[in-house]
Amino acid sequence: MDKLIHLILLSVLVSIRGNAGTSEENVALKGKVKQSSTLLNTWIAQRAMDGFIDKLQYCAHTSYQSNPWWMLDLLHECEIGTVIITKMAGLPQYTNEAEIRIGNSLDNNGNNNPICAVIPNLPGTSIIFSCNGMKGRYVNVVMPKDNYLALCEVEVYGTENLALKGTATHSSTSSTNVAANAKDGIRYGLGLASCSVTSYESNPWWSMDLLNEYEISTVIISNRVDGFPGQTNGAEIRIGNSLDNNGNNNPICAVIPDLSVKSTVSFLCDGMRGRYVNVVMSGRSTPLSLCEVEVYGTENLALTGTATQPSQIYTFVATDAKDGLRYRLDPAPSCSITSYESGPWWRLDLLGHYKISTVIISNRIDAGANQTNGAEIRIGDSLDNNGNNNPICGVFPDLQVGASITFSCNGMVGRYVNVFRPIVGNLSLCEVEVYGTSYCKRTFLRLKFSSSGDVAAESDKILHQLRSVLGSHISYFNLTWTQLPQKEEEHEEDGGSCVKHF
């Protein structure tokens, strides 16, 4: 007798490669948590992701045991930029030496996944760890010895704290409180140990060079833990590319309000672009104190993508429009130009899925400036018609010579950014800049198929086949049965053939 399995329904969770949500969002708040045990049935795992930082009554705490752990399930795979751990005040020994692990495996409750960092024995209660885009669905904190594990807050951000990669300076230094102390990853230390403090002077300032231009979404400021919060209050946060007056003339994102001792406050800067982030106390004579400055934002995604176009004039290739040079003084040396043709286009492959906030196009500085007019910006995942059928973000007006124009795309999602000119003519682009946040996309596929094998026992083989079919950009699969396979048996009955279920 041959056994058949047919009409099998399964659900596949597919997570597209991405960098987890928006830069200012703590994605831990949307996840699910558990821990190896709970002290007195009171200090539950959820208290470490409730948004209350450094409050004893809102901490997670395990019992004393071998290798205690806490696990966050983000519900889908993301690329993790930053993890912030807040210890329990007065009991840092229950957090020190714990490992932060990130990955997709549930072996040993997720505690075998790769390590992002080991929590050091530092005086600060909140410590920032850069995980450099490690991919995973699970974020674990595990103590690799017999001990308790206590966590007052675990914050997980999909983009990195850009300040950790930059360089800092300030107008003067009081004692050993150097500028770099405000970007050392420690929000609060004991006294001023990890704070930047200037001398008493007129208009003191602190400046961060991010080493590249970014679109800044959020700046987070942490205040002193002692009795001098007024040395931060009233300072201006300025963002831009100019170094005039040490960068203190750049546009203002926000003014720091009157903060209480040991406060952390977030400022939304709505995509202000710049290389320099300054904090300046304008019009006052005072020290300037900063215990931590965190900067979250996105860089020009075009610089890491690949560009193509259907044709070119002379040496004006597609990559000239994403080389980081908006203009040169001589005519169009860093611009892309197609041949004279029907429907010329230019396409950027971002190599991943992103939520696009802004696209900036720079025009030629010579007589060919009209070779951009009427072009459409299209964003999406399709390569139909070379990507030129994707949804439209904006249409170019008649641009002046050397003009740059900014299009707001309001979070349109896609891998491809096209500039398509639906006429007969040339297409010239001197620079295309794309800003946005990478996107963790979940897709549910319901499949129906027949098999002569034991499908339930061959899930790994099915997943391998799905990966081959669906492509390299699918990075995480979860296979579940919505209906168990039904086995059927063919046999002869009363001289005929029938199928009997069992």
C-alpha positions as CSV (number, residue, x, y, z in Angstrom):
1,M,0.0,0.0,0.0
2,D,1.3,3.5,-0.9
3,K,0.7,6.1,1.7
4,L,-0.1,9.6,0.4
5,I,0.0,12.9,2.1
6,H,-1.9,15.7,0.3
7,L,-3.7,19.0,0.8
8,I,-1.1,20.2,3.3
9,L,-1.4,23.8,4.5
10,L,1.5,25.4,6.1
11,S,2.4,28.9,7.1
12,V,5.9,30.3,6.6
13,L,7.0,33.4,8.4
14,V,9.5,35.2,6.3
15,S,11.6,38.1,7.6
16,I,13.3,40.2,5.0
17,R,16.8,41.3,5.7
18,G,16.7,44.7,7.5
19,N,17.8,46.9,10.3
20,A,14.8,46.9,12.6
21,G,12.3,49.7,12.5
22,T,12.9,53.4,13.0
23,S,15.9,54.8,14.7
24,E,14.2,56.5,17.6
25,E,12.1,53.4,18.5
26,N,13.0,51.1,21.4
27,V,11.9,47.9,19.7
28,A,12.1,46.0,23.0
29,L,8.8,47.5,24.0
30,K,7.0,45.5,21.3
31,G,8.6,42.2,22.1
32,K,7.8,39.3,24.4
33,V,10.0,38.4,27.4
34,K,10.7,35.6,29.8
35,Q,13.4,34.6,32.3
36,S,14.8,31.5,33.8
37,S,13.2,32.1,37.2
38,T,11.5,34.9,39.2
39,L,12.6,36.1,42.6
40,L,9.7,35.9,45.1
41,N,7.3,35.6,42.1
42,T,7.4,39.4,42.0
43,W,10.4,40.6,39.9
44,I,9.0,39.4,36.6
45,A,10.8,39.5,33.3
46,Q,8.4,42.2,31.8
47,R,9.7,44.8,34.3
48,A,13.0,45.0,32.3
49,M,11.1,46.3,29.2
50,D,8.4,48.5,30.7
51,G,10.1,51.8,29.8
52,F,10.9,52.7,33.5
53,I,14.6,53.2,33.8
54,D,16.6,52.8,37.0
55,K,13.6,52.4,39.4
56,L,14.0,49.5,41.8
57,Q,10.4,48.5,41.8
58,Y,10.4,48.1,38.0
59,C,13.3,45.7,37.7
60,A,13.4,42.1,36.6
61,H,15.2,39.7,39.0
62,T,15.8,35.9,38.9
63,S,16.3,33.6,41.8
64,Y,19.8,32.4,42.7
65,Q,20.7,29.7,40.3
66,S,23.2,28.3,37.8
67,N,23.4,30.5,34.6
68,P,20.3,32.6,35.1
69,W,19.0,34.3,31.9
70,W,16.5,36.8,30.5
71,M,15.3,36.6,26.9
72,L,13.5,39.1,24.6
73,D,11.7,37.8,21.6
74,L,11.5,40.6,19.0
75,L,8.9,38.5,17.1
76,H,11.0,38.7,13.9
77,E,14.6,39.0,12.9
78,C,16.1,42.4,12.9
79,E,19.6,44.0,12.7
80,I,20.5,45.3,16.1
81,G,22.5,48.5,16.3
82,T,22.4,49.3,20.0
83,V,21.5,47.6,23.3
84,I,21.3,49.7,26.5
85,I,21.4,47.9,29.8
86,T,20.3,49.6,33.1
87,K,21.6,47.8,36.2
88,M,19.9,47.7,39.6
89,A,21.1,50.6,41.7
90,G,23.3,49.3,44.5
91,L,23.4,45.7,43.2
92,P,25.6,45.9,40.1
93,Q,27.1,42.5,40.9
94,Y,23.8,40.9,39.7
95,T,24.4,42.3,36.2
96,N,28.2,42.6,35.8
97,E,29.8,39.9,33.7
98,A,26.5,38.9,32.1
99,E,26.6,38.3,28.3
100,I,24.4,40.0,25.7
101,R,23.6,37.4,23.0
102,I,21.8,38.0,19.7
103,G,20.6,35.4,17.2
104,N,17.8,33.2,15.8
105,S,18.5,30.0,17.6
106,L,16.5,28.7,20.6
107,D,19.2,26.2,21.5
108,N,19.7,26.4,25.3
109,N,16.9,29.0,25.4
110,G,18.8,31.2,23.1
111,N,21.9,31.4,25.3
112,N,24.1,29.9,22.7
113,N,23.6,32.7,20.2
114,P,26.6,34.9,19.3
115,I,27.8,37.5,21.9
116,C,27.5,41.2,21.3
117,A,29.1,42.2,24.5
118,V,29.9,41.3,28.1
119,I,28.6,43.8,30.7
120,P,31.6,45.2,32.5
121,N,32.1,46.2,36.1
122,L,31.6,49.9,35.5
123,P,30.1,52.4,38.0
124,G,27.4,53.6,35.5
125,T,23.9,52.2,35.9
126,S,23.0,52.6,32.2
127,I,25.6,51.3,29.7
128,I,25.3,51.5,25.9
129,F,26.6,48.6,23.7
130,S,27.2,48.8,20.0
131,C,26.2,45.5,18.3
132,N,27.1,46.6,14.8
133,G,24.1,45.3,13.0
134,M,24.1,41.7,14.5
135,K,21.0,39.9,13.1
136,G,18.6,38.0,15.3
137,R,15.1,37.6,16.6
138,Y,16.2,36.9,20.2
139,V,18.2,39.2,22.5
140,N,19.4,37.3,25.6
141,V,21.2,38.5,28.8
142,V,22.7,35.5,30.5
143,M,24.9,35.2,33.6
144,P,27.5,32.5,32.9
145,K,27.9,31.4,36.6
146,D,25.9,30.7,39.7
147,N,24.3,34.0,40.7
148,Y,21.2,36.2,40.5
149,L,20.5,38.2,37.4
150,A,18.9,41.6,37.8
151,L,17.9,44.0,35.0
152,C,16.1,47.3,35.5
153,E,15.7,48.0,31.8
154,V,16.8,46.5,28.5
155,E,16.5,48.9,25.5
156,V,17.1,47.6,21.9
157,Y,17.5,49.9,19.0
158,G,17.8,48.9,15.4
159,T,20.2,51.6,14.4
160,E,23.4,52.5,16.1
161,N,24.3,55.3,18.4
162,L,26.3,57.3,15.9
163,A,28.1,59.2,18.7
164,L,30.1,56.0,19.6
165,K,31.8,56.2,16.2
166,G,32.5,60.0,16.2
167,T,35.1,62.2,17.8
168,A,34.3,64.8,20.5
169,T,35.8,68.1,21.6
170,H,34.7,71.0,23.8
171,S,35.7,74.6,24.4
172,S,37.7,73.7,27.6
173,T,38.2,71.0,30.1
174,S,37.5,71.0,33.8
175,S,39.9,68.7,35.7
176,T,39.7,65.2,34.0
177,N,36.2,65.6,32.6
178,V,37.2,65.4,28.9
179,A,34.8,65.7,26.0
180,A,35.0,62.0,25.2
181,N,33.3,61.2,28.5
182,A,30.0,62.3,27.0
183,K,30.2,59.6,24.3
184,D,31.7,56.7,26.3
185,G,28.5,54.7,26.4
186,I,27.8,55.4,30.1
187,R,24.7,57.5,30.7
188,Y,25.4,57.9,34.4
189,G,28.5,57.4,36.5
190,L,29.4,58.0,40.1
191,G,29.7,61.8,40.4
192,L,31.4,63.2,37.3
193,A,33.5,60.2,36.5
194,S,32.0,59.7,33.0
195,C,30.8,63.2,32.3
196,S,32.2,66.0,30.1
197,V,32.6,69.3,32.0
198,T,34.0,72.6,30.6
199,S,35.6,75.3,32.7
200,Y,33.5,78.3,33.8
201,E,33.5,80.5,30.7
202,S,31.3,82.5,28.3
203,N,29.3,80.4,25.8
204,P,30.8,77.0,26.6
205,W,30.2,74.3,24.0
206,W,30.7,70.6,23.2
207,S,30.9,69.3,19.6
208,M,30.6,65.9,18.0
209,D,32.1,65.1,14.6
210,L,30.1,62.2,13.2
211,L,32.8,61.8,10.4
212,N,30.1,61.8,7.8
213,E,26.8,63.6,7.0
214,Y,23.7,62.0,8.5
215,E,20.0,62.6,8.6
216,I,19.5,63.0,12.4
217,S,16.3,61.7,13.9
218,T,17.0,61.8,17.6
219,V,19.5,63.2,20.1
220,I,19.4,61.9,23.7
221,I,21.0,63.9,26.5
222,S,21.7,62.5,30.0
223,N,22.2,65.0,32.8
224,R,24.5,64.9,35.9
225,V,23.7,62.7,38.9
226,D,24.8,65.3,41.5
227,G,23.6,68.7,42.4
228,F,24.4,70.7,39.3
229,P,21.7,70.0,36.7
230,G,21.8,73.7,35.8
231,Q,25.0,73.2,33.9
232,T,23.0,71.5,31.1
233,N,19.7,73.4,31.3
234,G,19.1,75.9,28.5
235,A,21.8,74.6,26.2
236,E,21.1,74.5,22.5
237,I,21.4,71.4,20.3
238,R,22.7,72.4,16.9
239,I,23.1,70.2,13.8
240,G,24.8,71.0,10.4
241,N,27.8,70.8,8.2
242,S,29.4,74.2,9.0
243,L,32.4,74.8,11.3
244,D,31.8,78.5,11.5
245,N,32.1,79.5,15.1
246,N,33.2,75.9,15.9
247,G,29.9,74.6,14.5
248,N,27.8,76.7,17.0
249,N,26.1,78.7,14.1
250,N,24.4,75.6,12.7
251,P,20.6,75.3,12.9
252,I,19.0,74.5,16.2
253,C,17.2,71.2,16.8
254,A,16.1,71.9,20.4
255,V,16.8,73.7,23.6
256,I,17.4,71.5,26.7
257,P,14.7,72.3,29.3
258,D,15.3,72.5,33.1
259,L,16.2,68.9,33.9
260,S,16.1,67.2,37.3
261,V,19.2,65.4,38.6
262,K,20.0,62.2,36.8
263,S,17.6,62.8,33.9
264,T,17.6,61.5,30.3
265,V,15.6,63.3,27.7
266,S,15.1,62.6,24.0
267,F,14.8,65.3,21.3
268,L,13.3,64.6,17.9
269,C,15.3,66.5,15.2
270,D,13.0,65.5,12.3
271,G,15.7,64.5,9.9
272,M,18.0,67.5,10.2
273,R,21.1,66.7,8.1
274,G,24.7,67.4,9.3
275,R,28.1,66.1,10.2
276,Y,28.4,68.0,13.4
277,V,26.2,67.9,16.5
278,N,26.9,70.7,19.0
279,V,25.6,71.5,22.4
280,V,26.2,75.1,23.2
281,M,25.3,77.3,26.2
282,S,24.7,80.6,24.3
283,G,24.8,84.0,26.1
284,R,25.8,82.6,29.5
285,S,28.9,82.3,31.6
286,T,28.8,78.9,33.2
287,P,30.4,75.4,32.9
288,L,28.7,73.1,30.5
289,S,28.2,69.5,31.8
290,L,27.0,66.5,29.7
291,C,27.1,63.0,31.1
292,E,26.1,61.3,27.8
293,V,25.1,62.4,24.3
294,E,23.5,59.8,22.0
295,V,22.8,60.5,18.3
296,Y,20.5,58.3,16.2
297,G,20.0,58.8,12.5
298,T,20.6,57.5,9.0
299,E,23.4,58.0,6.5
300,N,23.1,58.4,2.8
301,L,22.1,54.9,1.7
302,A,23.0,55.6,-1.9
303,L,26.7,55.5,-1.0
304,T,26.5,51.8,-0.2
305,G,24.1,50.7,-2.9
306,T,24.8,49.9,-6.5
307,A,23.7,52.0,-9.5
308,T,22.9,51.2,-13.1
309,Q,21.4,52.9,-16.2
310,P,20.5,51.7,-19.7
311,S,23.2,53.7,-21.5
312,Q,25.8,56.4,-21.0
313,I,27.3,59.4,-22.8
314,Y,31.0,59.3,-22.9
315,T,32.4,58.5,-19.4
316,F,29.3,59.7,-17.4
317,V,28.5,56.4,-15.8
318,A,25.7,55.6,-13.3
319,T,27.9,55.5,-10.2
320,D,28.8,59.2,-10.8
321,A,25.4,60.1,-9.4
322,K,26.2,58.4,-6.0
323,D,29.8,59.3,-5.5
324,G,29.1,61.8,-2.7
325,L,29.8,64.8,-4.9
326,R,26.9,67.1,-5.5
327,Y,28.8,69.6,-7.7
328,R,32.1,70.3,-9.3
329,L,33.2,73.6,-10.8
330,D,33.8,72.1,-14.2
331,P,30.9,70.9,-16.4
332,A,29.3,67.7,-15.2
333,P,32.4,65.6,-14.4
334,S,30.7,63.7,-11.5
335,C,27.2,63.3,-13.1
336,S,25.6,60.4,-14.7
337,I,24.2,61.0,-18.2
338,T,22.3,58.5,-20.4
339,S,22.1,58.6,-24.2
340,Y,19.3,60.3,-26.0
341,E,16.6,57.6,-25.9
342,S,13.0,56.8,-25.1
343,G,12.3,56.6,-21.4
344,P,15.8,57.0,-20.0
345,W,16.2,55.8,-16.4
346,W,18.7,55.4,-13.5
347,R,18.3,52.8,-10.7
348,L,19.8,52.4,-7.3
349,D,19.8,49.0,-5.6
350,L,19.9,49.6,-1.8
351,L,20.7,45.8,-1.3
352,G,18.0,45.6,1.4
353,H,14.6,46.8,2.2
354,Y,14.3,50.3,3.6
355,K,11.7,52.9,4.7
356,I,12.6,55.9,2.6
357,S,12.1,59.3,4.3
358,T,13.9,61.6,1.9
359,V,15.4,61.6,-1.6
360,I,17.6,64.6,-2.6
361,I,18.5,65.2,-6.3
362,S,21.2,67.6,-7.4
363,N,21.1,69.0,-10.9
364,R,23.8,69.9,-13.4
365,I,25.6,73.3,-13.2
366,D,25.9,73.7,-17.0
367,A,23.5,74.0,-20.0
368,G,22.2,70.5,-19.6
369,A,20.1,71.3,-16.5
370,N,16.8,70.6,-18.3
371,Q,17.8,66.9,-18.7
372,T,16.2,66.2,-15.3
373,N,12.9,68.0,-15.7
374,G,9.8,65.9,-15.5
375,A,11.6,62.8,-14.2
376,E,9.8,60.6,-11.7
377,I,11.2,59.1,-8.5
378,R,9.9,55.6,-8.0
379,I,10.4,53.3,-5.0
380,G,9.6,49.7,-4.5
381,D,10.7,46.0,-4.8
382,S,9.7,45.2,-8.3
383,L,12.0,45.0,-11.3
384,D,9.2,45.0,-13.8
385,N,10.1,47.5,-16.6
386,N,13.5,47.8,-14.9
387,G,11.8,49.1,-11.7
388,N,10.1,52.0,-13.5
389,N,6.6,50.7,-12.6
390,N,7.1,51.0,-8.9
391,P,5.1,53.6,-6.9
392,I,5.9,57.3,-7.4
393,C,7.4,59.4,-4.6
394,G,7.6,62.7,-6.6
395,V,8.0,64.3,-10.0
396,F,10.8,66.8,-10.8
397,P,9.8,70.4,-11.6
398,D,11.8,72.5,-14.0
399,L,15.0,72.9,-11.9
400,Q,17.5,75.7,-12.1
401,V,21.1,75.2,-13.0
402,G,22.9,73.7,-10.0
403,A,19.8,73.3,-7.9
404,S,19.2,70.6,-5.3
405,I,15.7,69.5,-4.5
406,T,14.4,67.4,-1.6
407,F,11.5,65.0,-1.9
408,S,9.7,63.7,1.2
409,C,8.7,60.0,0.5
410,N,7.0,59.5,3.9
411,G,8.3,56.1,4.6
412,M,7.8,54.4,1.3
413,V,9.3,50.9,1.5
414,G,11.5,49.4,-1.2
415,R,14.8,48.0,-2.3
416,Y,15.0,50.0,-5.5
417,V,15.0,53.8,-6.1
418,N,14.5,54.7,-9.7
419,V,14.7,58.1,-11.5
420,F,12.6,57.6,-14.7
421,R,12.1,60.3,-17.4
422,P,9.0,59.2,-19.4
423,I,9.9,61.1,-22.6
424,V,12.5,60.9,-25.4
425,G,15.6,62.6,-24.3
426,N,18.7,62.3,-22.0
427,L,18.6,61.9,-18.2
428,S,21.3,63.7,-16.2
429,L,21.8,63.3,-12.5
430,C,24.7,64.9,-10.6
431,E,23.9,63.3,-7.2
432,V,21.1,61.2,-5.7
433,E,21.0,61.0,-1.9
434,V,18.6,58.5,-0.2
435,Y,17.9,58.7,3.5
436,G,15.8,56.2,5.5
437,T,15.7,53.4,8.0
438,S,16.1,49.8,7.2
439,Y,12.9,47.8,7.5
440,C,12.2,44.4,9.1
441,K,9.4,43.1,6.9
442,R,7.3,40.1,7.9
443,T,5.5,38.2,5.2
444,F,3.2,35.2,5.7
445,L,2.9,32.7,2.9
446,R,0.3,30.0,2.8
447,L,1.2,27.1,0.6
448,K,-0.6,24.1,-0.6
449,F,1.2,21.1,-2.1
450,S,1.3,17.3,-2.3
451,S,4.0,15.0,-1.2
452,S,4.7,11.3,-1.0
453,G,7.0,11.7,1.9
454,D,6.6,12.4,5.6
455,V,6.3,16.2,5.4
456,A,6.2,16.8,9.1
457,A,9.5,15.0,9.5
458,E,11.1,16.8,6.5
459,S,10.6,20.4,7.6
460,D,14.4,21.2,7.3
461,K,14.4,20.0,3.7
462,I,11.3,22.1,3.0
463,L,12.9,25.2,4.5
464,H,16.0,24.6,2.4
465,Q,13.9,24.4,-0.8
466,L,12.0,27.6,0.2
467,R,15.3,29.5,0.7
468,S,16.5,28.4,-2.8
469,V,13.2,29.5,-4.4
470,L,12.6,32.7,-2.5
471,G,16.1,34.1,-2.8
472,S,19.1,35.2,-0.8
473,H,17.3,38.3,0.8
474,I,15.1,36.1,2.9
475,S,17.0,35.6,6.1
476,Y,14.7,34.0,8.6
477,F,12.0,31.4,8.3
478,N,9.6,29.9,10.8
479,L,7.6,26.9,9.7
480,T,4.3,26.0,11.4
481,W,1.4,23.8,10.5
482,T,-2.0,25.3,10.4
483,Q,-3.5,21.9,9.6
484,L,-1.7,18.7,10.4
485,P,-1.0,16.5,7.4
486,Q,-3.7,13.9,6.8
487,K,-2.5,10.4,5.8
488,E,-4.5,8.5,3.3
489,E,-4.4,4.9,2.2
490,E,-5.4,3.5,-1.1
491,H,-6.8,-0.1,-1.2
492,E,-9.2,-2.2,-3.1
493,E,-12.8,-2.5,-1.9
494,D,-15.6,-4.4,-3.7
495,G,-13.6,-4.6,-6.8
496,G,-13.0,-0.9,-7.0
497,S,-10.5,1.7,-5.7
498,C,-11.2,4.1,-2.9
499,V,-9.4,6.3,-0.5
500,K,-9.7,5.8,3.3
501,H,-8.7,8.4,5.8
502,F,-7.2,7.5,9.1
